[in-house]
Amino acid sequence: MQIIRRDQSSAIIVDSQQQVILRLDPMADQAILLSDDEHLKSLAREEYPRLQMRAPNNTDVPAHASTRRLTLQSLLWQMGAWTADGRLSQNLQIHAPVQLKQWPNLTRLTMLPDALRLAAFLARSPASPALTVKMLRVEPHDLFNFLAAADSLGLLRYNTAENPDNRIQPVTPNAPMPAEIPAAKRSFLGRLLARISGL
């Protein structure tokens, strides 16, 4: 799906029984689902799902077919969470920092457990998954699903050798510091993060 989104070309996704399960139109930011959630979830959790991508034609979607429509972003978000299935993505390390580049539009996406708290925490400053679980007291599998969903939309910044443009920039000692907020006016989370970063 990432390839389709990148190339901006319409396509259909066919499963191993040659049944069309998705029709994707990135130009219209639309996904037509021709399969139920349980089938899609089982495919997402397979290590090597036997799926094929084809160019669409007029007979892809039978007239009597039961269909649902989602935005492509919503589908990617949901499939990212289903694919993780409570496991940490191979791209991430438990003690390496991750950060949200921007907030996901949670009003238009499937709400994942603790998504608002996780988005607020990870948008503010980089934190490792281990620290995030400790600070927010969230279930690790909920965090890992959230991170996978955010990464499927390209919203995560983390350090990898393969993608140097996506690295978290270290704070240099000589860099100008933003105006200091008096401790009394900082939020509890802000004071806690300042204390941790000073250790």
N, C-alpha and C positions, 0 to 999 in steps of 0.2 A: 504493500500500500504506500510505503514511503517513496518507492520508485514512481508510482503513478502520480503521487502528489508533486514530486519534483519535476517530472516531465510534463505535467498538466495535460495528460492524454487520458481519455475515457477508456475504461476496460471493464471486463467482467472477470470474476474469480469463480473457478469451477473446482468442486471437490473431487475425491477419488472415484465417486460414482457418476462423474460427468454431470452432476447437478449444479446449476448456477446458484451460488449462495449470496453473491454480492454483485451489484452493478455500481461502478464508481465513476463520478463525473467531477473531477477536480475544478474544472472551469466554473461550474455552478456550485461548488463546495457541497456536493450532495452524494449521499450513499443510499442506495436502495437495497434493503435487506430482504432476501427471499428465503431466509432460514431463521429458525427460532434461536433464542439466546443460548439455550443449552447446547445446541449443535455448534454454534460459533465458539462458545466457551471451551468445548471439548477440543475443537481444532486449534484454538489458541494455546492450549496446554500441551499439545503434542510437540515433541522436540523437533520432529521433521514432518510437518503436515504435508500430505500429498495434494498440493493445490496447484492449479494452473491459471495463468493470466492470459486472456485472449482479448482480441479486439471485439467490441460489441456489434451486434446486428439486431434487426427488428424483431427477431423471433426469440430473443433471450428471455424475455419476461412473458410467460403465458398470460392470456387475458384473465384467466380465473385465479391466478397466483395471489396468495396473500402476501402483501408487501408492507414494509415500514420504511419511512424515510428519516434519515439523520443527516446532520452535517458531517462532512468528512472528519473534521476535528473531533466531534463527539465519538465517532466510530474508532478513530485512532486512540483516543483517551481510554475508552472502554476496553479495547483489545489489548492495549498496553498493560492495564491492570489485570486482565484475565491471564495474559501470557506470564506475568510475574508469578501469579498464583501464590503470593505470600513469600516469594524468594527474592533475595537481593540480586539485581541485574549484574551480569558479568562485567559490564562497563564500570561498575562502582565498587569501591572497597569500603569495608565497614568502618575503618578509622580514617578515611580520606575525606576532605571537605567537599561538599556539594552546595550549590546555591541556585535559587530560582532566578532566571534572568528577568522574568516578569510574572505577575500573577496570572494563573489560568482563569479563564472566564467561567467561574464555577456556577454561575446562573444558567449557563447553557450546556453544562457537562453533567454527566452522571455524578451525583455526590458520593464521594468515597468517605469512609469513616475518618474523622478528624482532619478533613481536607482543609478547612478554614484555618485551623491552628497551625497545621504544617506549612501552609502557604505563607502565613504571616511570619512564622519563625524563619523559614528558609529564604524568604525574600529580603529579610533584614540584613543578614550576614551569613557567610559560609559556616557550615557545621557538618560534622561527620554524622553518618547514620547512627553510630553508637552514642554520640553526644545528644543527638536529637531525641532518641528513645529515652535517655536518662533525664533530660531536661523537661520534656513534655509528658513523660509517662504514658506514651502511646504504645500500642501493640506493635512489635517489630513487623509483623506481616502487613499491617495497615500502612505503615511507613513505606515498606518496600513496594507495595502496590501503587501508592501515590507517586513515588519516585519514578517507577516504570511508566506510569500514565503521563507524567509531566515530560519525561524524556522522549516519549513517542511523539510529542508535539514540538520537540526541540526547545523546551523551556528550561532545561537544566544546564548549568555550567559545572564542569568537573575536570580534573586534570587527567589527560590521557596523552600518550606519546603520539597516537594516530591523529589527534585533532588538536594541534597547538593553538588554533584560533578560539577554542572553547575553554581555555584554561582559566582558572581563578587567579586573578592577578594578586601577587603578594603585596602587602603594604610596605613601602620602603620607608626607612627611618627619616629620610630627608624630605619626604612628600609633605606638602602643606596639609595640616589637619583641619577638618571641618570645625566650625565654631563649637566649642564644648558646651553641652547642655548641662546646666547645674544639676547636681545629683538629686536635689529635692524635686525637680520637675521631670526627671526620667521615669519611664514606666518601670514596674518591678522587673519585667523581663530585660529591659535595657540595662538596669543596674546590675542584674545577675550576669548578663553577657559581658559587661565591662569588667566585672570582677574576674570572670573566667579567662577572658583574653589577657588580663594582666598577670595571670599566674605563670 
